[in-house]
Amino acid sequence: MLLVVAAVCLLPVAAVGLALRREWRAGLRERLGVLPATPPGIPAVWIHGASVGEISALAPVARMLRAEFPEYRLIVSTSTYGGRVAAATRVPQVEARVLLPLDLPWTAARGVRLLAPRLVLFSETEIWPNFLHALASRRVPAVMVSGRLSERAFRRYRRCRWLFAPALATVRWFCVQSRDTARRLVELGAPPERVVVTGSLKATTFAPPVGALTLEALGVTDHPVLVAGSTHPGEEEAIIDAWPHVISGAVDALLVIAPRRPERFDEVGALLARRGVSFIRRSALPRGANAGWPAGVSVLLLDTLGELAGLYPGARAAFVGGTLAPVGGHNLLEPAASGVPVLFGPSLENVRAEALKLVGGGGGLRVRDAEELGKSLGELFADAERANEMGRCARATVEESEGPLVATLAIVRGTLMALATSGAEDGR
């Protein structure tokens, strides 16, 4: 009832958004639960992740399902439009890529009815009560994959335990990243016997598809490159301020800046222009692999979606955003898997375990502020041998983390095989 009231109150805001935001209009039918129906008699698995990082982490699961259960239709949904676009390269094995319907009773129920999944996998903190209720009402089992619940989110959710406890009780398995998350979910109402600590799937390696944008395709493999991914307001300024330290160690250094949100592409472009930085937008380059980085341009503004991961391999260093800004951090293991030293700030609520592993293994550097970021980058760009050694340590940290994928795949595989054997789905 609260969600219905909120939806009515937000109608004017939604109307403005639909008028101004193309992606809102493009995904409106899907948000309302109008999804591509699964043909009768075809079994389906629905995989859901919030955005690009979560979909990347789920890619190995999609590959396993396609290889071992080829008769299943695979559907991927995301909460963001950018995630749906990126899913085309991250999970090409799936038959449909859609936006998750709004978590209202009728939209969630319509989406579940049309897609008719036998099993639903959802990642991290994507706990949507009406969605889970719609699955339970049709006796569709749901499995949380690479689940994560930060202390800050837990405090918010705990205020509405009466809402989340019944939803969590419908989930068949909770495959979570840490013991802390396991404890928090149980306190919210998850049955403890269904909670398994498997670890983070973001430790798996992402292989850019053939034709992806890479440093080789851009023709800059002979330059030391800094890739600043998933940046937030204030972090682009910190990187620009750090740039003199970088070029003091390597005068031919280049920079890739990838803002986290598409709506900030123009804002970051305006910032670069104001600061007198020579830059070009990715969207201004030819499509396809042979893009070509123009001579005399020091910065590439990545204003496209789904191409960041392909630019990590071969970089001298990576800075992961959401860590100097008070956001809590983004995927640190994606650049590490490419053998690149990973730098990040002190805001690590969402990625603390990964940060500790990288620092402890010698593949990551935690910096306190923009000044320390500049100093650390200057040292790495002046010492290629040290950067390469840190990159090897970063990759080794990821390669030691194969256990989460193996454990998660075993649970997903076992759940599907149990469904096939029993011929019934009880929603629990």
Buried (B, 14 or more C-beta within 10 A) or exposed (E): EEBEEEBEEEEEEBEEEEEEBEBBEEBEEBBBBBBBEBEEEEBBBBBBBBBBBBBBBBBBBBBBBBEEBEEBBBBBBBBBBBBBBBBBBBBEBBBBBBBBBBBBBBBBBBBBBBBBBBBBBBBBBBBBBBBBBBBBBEEBBBBBBBBBBBEEBBEEBEEEEEBBBBBBBBBBBBBBBBEBBBBBBBBBBBBEEBBBBBBBBBBBBBEBEEEBBBBEBBBBEEBBBBBBBBBBBEBBBBBBBBBEBBBBBBEEBBBBBBBBBBEBBEEBBEBBEEBEBEBBBBEEBEEEBEBEBEEEEBBBBBBBBBBBBBBBBBBBBBBBBBBBBEBBBBBBBBBBBBBBBBBBBBBBBBBBBBBEBBBEBBBBBBBEEBEBBBEBBBBBBBBEEEBBBBBBBBBBBBEEBEEBBEBBBEBBBEBBEEBEEEEEBEBE
